[in-house]
């Protein structure tokens, strides 16, 4: 399957600061990447779909001005949590579509964000 | 997309075969079934995918009856390292890759 990396794996920040999370597709070019959020003991919730070269599509209830997504290349998408607050503390996971002719997604290892 | 229902949790012992059943009564013709495994603090890992009948790979088997209203993930001879959450998803072909995760089944393998 596709290899997806995320950086950092873990980050702790102060309330009010911004945090950038990177998602990289290591072995193929991904025109579409997805960002999920997972709270403890809960399932994954899709936040947004990141499209290379165009604006991201956000799910209902996700603030686009707070969660900035940039997909500037076919191998990199970034999620920036702006003015982070303790309630933004969560596990953020990205995924990539494995190819143009498949709907299978492969997930990154996730980023644990803790906002103090 | 069809909603999925699966047991919240299951217990098993090392060496046993584990079968996790998922209900998806409203599955459509363009939908297929995908299973993911997730360990704590890791991203989900693709296990297996199928449309009908039986699919087998090196990790698991997936059984889908003719009416496709349910599916069963079969894990042969589980080990402690198979302790994880298993998610059953119904995915619509060529529909923007929407993945909707349900609650999953928390499998605990005991020694």
Interface residues (C-beta under 8 A of the other chain):
Chain A: X1 X4 X6 X32 X34 X36 X43 X44 X45 X46 X49 X91 X93 X94 X95 X97 X103 X104 X105 X106 X107 X108 X109 X110 X112
Chain B: X34 X36 X41 X42 X43 X44 X45 X46 X49 X87 X91 X92 X93 X94 X95 X96 X97 X98 X99 X100 X101 X102 X103 X104
